[in-house]
Amino acid sequence: MLNRTGSWKGCCTPALIGEILLMVGGVNWGLVGVGMLVGSDINAWNVVHMVFGSVSVVEGIIYVLVGIAAVMKIFGCKCEKCSNMCSSCGADNKTAGTM
């Protein structure tokens, strides 16, 4: 949901939170993969586990929220604010192409 200027302008709050969760989840899984490749314990590179490992319920909730964010990304946000935004450039569909 970043536009050409690198800002989050134009998307709704749930979509913004979903994008952040997907970034956190993607980086976390990338680190877990690196940990597996170097032969260390899987949880040694798992940032979510490092931060919330002592409270397994919170860790589980974070994983569920990342999964929900992925499903939201697959189906897209249907709110009016996100529907009016051009998905490729971040421009408002009502004003795109006009002078």
Backbone bond lengths (Angstrom), bond angles and torsions (degrees), N, CA, C in turn:
res aa  C-N    CA-C-N  psi(-1)  N-CA   C-N-CA  omega(-1)  CA-C   N-CA-C  phi
1 M - - - 1.439 - - 1.522 112.22 -
2 L 1.308 116.65 11.27 1.454 119.36 174.32 1.518 109.11 -73.73
3 N 1.337 116.76 139.87 1.450 118.29 174.00 1.518 109.07 -94.16
4 R 1.323 117.31 -175.08 1.463 120.90 -174.37 1.525 112.96 -61.94
5 T 1.312 117.68 -26.01 1.462 120.38 -179.09 1.515 111.84 -87.39
6 G 1.349 117.76 -3.02 1.452 120.90 178.13 1.520 113.83 86.86
7 S 1.327 117.45 11.62 1.467 119.60 179.36 1.526 109.50 -100.66
8 W 1.317 115.84 165.48 1.460 122.20 -178.96 1.517 111.34 -93.96
9 K 1.299 117.51 16.46 1.460 122.42 -175.28 1.523 111.20 -60.38
10 G 1.302 116.03 132.54 1.446 120.66 173.05 1.506 115.92 106.72
11 C 1.316 119.70 -15.57 1.461 119.08 -179.15 1.524 110.04 -103.79
12 C 1.310 114.93 158.77 1.464 120.45 179.95 1.532 109.99 -79.62
13 T 1.319 115.50 166.50 1.467 120.95 -178.10 1.527 112.84 -61.16
14 P 1.354 120.45 -45.35 1.468 118.79 177.62 1.529 112.84 -60.51
15 A 1.329 117.59 -37.16 1.468 120.17 178.17 1.526 110.40 -67.19
16 L 1.316 117.21 -38.58 1.463 121.32 177.83 1.531 110.72 -64.20
17 I 1.327 116.82 -45.67 1.462 121.25 178.27 1.526 109.95 -62.57
18 G 1.331 116.69 -40.55 1.463 120.77 177.79 1.514 112.35 -61.56
19 E 1.331 117.07 -41.79 1.465 120.82 178.16 1.528 110.79 -62.51
20 I 1.317 116.67 -42.78 1.467 120.65 179.21 1.522 110.41 -64.45
21 L 1.344 116.97 -43.25 1.459 120.50 178.68 1.527 111.53 -62.80
22 L 1.327 117.38 -38.34 1.460 120.14 177.97 1.526 111.41 -66.30
23 M 1.321 117.14 -37.22 1.460 119.85 176.76 1.524 110.97 -65.45
24 V 1.318 116.14 -46.10 1.465 120.45 178.76 1.531 110.23 -61.33
25 G 1.336 116.50 -45.84 1.464 120.72 179.88 1.509 112.48 -63.90
26 G 1.329 117.03 -41.17 1.456 120.50 179.57 1.518 112.61 -64.84
27 V 1.329 116.11 -44.27 1.466 119.55 178.04 1.525 109.92 -65.14
28 N 1.319 116.99 -41.50 1.465 120.84 -179.82 1.527 110.81 -60.88
29 W 1.345 117.43 -48.46 1.463 119.83 179.84 1.523 111.36 -65.65
30 G 1.327 117.77 -34.04 1.458 120.11 175.29 1.520 111.82 -62.43
31 L 1.327 116.02 -42.41 1.464 119.81 177.76 1.522 111.56 -67.06
32 V 1.332 117.33 -37.86 1.469 120.35 176.79 1.527 109.30 -61.81
33 G 1.324 117.40 -41.89 1.461 121.25 177.62 1.517 112.26 -62.41
34 V 1.329 116.74 -42.37 1.466 120.16 177.18 1.519 109.88 -62.16
35 G 1.334 116.49 -42.65 1.461 120.39 178.10 1.515 111.84 -59.95
36 M 1.317 117.51 -39.19 1.462 121.02 178.48 1.528 110.84 -67.52
37 L 1.331 117.02 -39.39 1.465 120.75 -178.86 1.518 112.92 -68.20
38 V 1.331 116.40 -32.95 1.461 118.65 179.53 1.521 111.72 -86.66
39 G 1.330 116.77 -1.56 1.452 121.37 173.38 1.508 115.91 82.99
40 S 1.311 117.06 17.53 1.465 118.28 178.85 1.528 110.05 -94.60
41 D 1.315 115.45 176.74 1.461 121.74 177.25 1.524 109.30 -59.36
42 I 1.317 116.89 138.85 1.466 121.19 -178.05 1.527 111.03 -57.55
43 N 1.314 117.72 -43.05 1.463 121.05 -177.27 1.521 113.23 -75.70
44 A 1.329 118.35 -8.19 1.460 120.48 178.89 1.526 111.69 -66.98
45 W 1.336 117.23 -27.77 1.461 121.57 -179.11 1.529 112.10 -109.72
46 N 1.313 118.17 3.41 1.461 123.13 -178.50 1.526 109.23 -85.22
47 V 1.328 116.07 102.75 1.464 121.17 -175.46 1.526 111.23 -63.80
48 V 1.322 117.65 -40.55 1.468 120.25 179.67 1.524 109.59 -61.66
49 H 1.311 117.10 -41.90 1.461 120.47 178.78 1.535 110.77 -67.82
50 M 1.333 117.26 -37.84 1.462 120.14 178.75 1.527 111.43 -62.94
51 V 1.319 116.71 -39.85 1.467 120.69 -176.57 1.526 111.42 -81.48
52 F 1.335 117.19 -43.70 1.465 120.51 -172.90 1.528 113.54 -116.04
53 G 1.310 118.59 12.68 1.457 122.21 -175.65 1.514 114.60 -59.76
54 S 1.328 116.30 -30.43 1.462 118.57 -179.40 1.525 111.72 -73.30
55 V 1.320 116.64 -18.01 1.466 121.68 177.44 1.528 106.86 -120.12
56 S 1.318 115.91 87.57 1.466 120.28 -172.36 1.531 112.74 -63.74
57 V 1.325 117.81 -27.87 1.471 120.12 178.60 1.525 109.93 -64.89
58 V 1.325 117.39 -42.96 1.464 121.09 179.32 1.527 109.87 -65.58
59 E 1.314 116.79 -41.29 1.460 120.89 177.40 1.529 110.62 -59.57
60 G 1.320 116.78 -43.99 1.462 120.92 178.12 1.516 112.24 -63.96
61 I 1.328 116.65 -39.61 1.470 120.63 178.82 1.520 110.28 -63.41
62 I 1.320 117.36 -40.65 1.462 120.53 178.95 1.525 110.47 -62.83
63 Y 1.329 116.93 -43.02 1.471 119.31 178.29 1.527 111.34 -63.28
64 V 1.323 117.71 -39.49 1.467 120.80 177.72 1.528 110.28 -65.13
65 L 1.326 117.76 -41.29 1.468 120.67 178.99 1.527 111.44 -64.32
66 V 1.319 117.59 -38.14 1.474 120.38 176.18 1.526 109.61 -64.55
67 G 1.323 117.60 -39.56 1.466 120.87 176.79 1.517 112.22 -64.15
68 I 1.316 116.85 -42.04 1.469 120.85 177.22 1.530 110.04 -63.58
69 A 1.330 117.12 -40.36 1.465 120.70 177.96 1.524 110.91 -61.71
70 A 1.329 116.76 -37.73 1.472 120.26 178.02 1.526 110.83 -65.79
71 V 1.319 117.44 -42.00 1.469 120.66 178.12 1.529 109.98 -65.08
72 M 1.342 117.17 -40.46 1.470 120.25 176.47 1.525 110.79 -60.73
73 K 1.323 116.93 -38.77 1.457 120.85 -179.48 1.525 110.80 -68.34
74 I 1.328 116.79 -37.69 1.469 120.89 179.55 1.526 110.48 -63.18
75 F 1.326 116.72 -47.54 1.462 120.84 -175.95 1.518 113.35 -89.77
76 G 1.312 118.30 -14.76 1.461 122.51 178.97 1.515 111.94 77.88
77 C 1.298 114.57 154.12 1.464 121.06 178.16 1.524 108.43 -81.10
78 K 1.304 117.13 133.43 1.465 121.78 -176.38 1.522 113.18 -102.43
79 C 1.339 116.77 8.60 1.468 118.07 -179.15 1.536 109.76 -70.24
80 E 1.318 115.78 161.93 1.458 121.08 -177.00 1.529 111.88 -63.56
81 K 1.319 116.36 -38.74 1.457 120.59 -178.48 1.522 111.09 -62.94
82 C 1.327 116.97 -44.69 1.465 120.60 179.87 1.523 111.61 -74.53
83 S 1.323 117.61 -31.99 1.461 121.00 -179.66 1.518 111.77 -67.47
84 N 1.326 117.28 -29.08 1.467 121.22 -179.61 1.515 112.83 -82.75
85 M 1.325 116.92 -5.19 1.451 120.60 -177.24 1.524 110.60 -96.85
86 C 1.306 116.95 135.24 1.462 121.50 176.53 1.521 108.12 -69.25
87 S 1.320 117.94 125.72 1.464 121.11 -175.19 1.520 112.90 -70.36
88 S 1.320 118.37 -24.39 1.464 119.03 -175.86 1.521 113.54 -91.52
89 C 1.334 117.31 -28.52 1.468 116.95 -173.83 1.515 113.49 -125.65
90 G 1.329 118.43 -10.57 1.448 120.03 -180.00 1.516 113.44 83.76
91 A 1.328 117.11 4.29 1.466 120.15 -179.20 1.526 109.23 -83.93
92 D 1.299 115.08 153.60 1.451 121.93 177.94 1.522 108.56 -72.79
93 N 1.352 118.54 127.17 1.466 122.33 -177.89 1.523 112.28 -60.89
94 K 1.328 117.28 -28.60 1.459 120.11 -177.75 1.529 111.55 -71.85
95 T 1.341 116.79 -28.04 1.439 119.96 -177.29 1.526 113.75 -110.24
96 A 1.329 117.09 -5.91 1.464 120.34 -177.90 1.525 110.39 -65.50
97 G 1.298 116.11 131.53 1.453 121.04 176.90 1.510 114.64 83.61
98 T 1.325 118.38 1.59 1.459 120.50 178.16 1.510 109.77 -105.24
99 M 1.302 115.82 157.92 1.472 119.83 179.37 1.472 110.85 -111.78
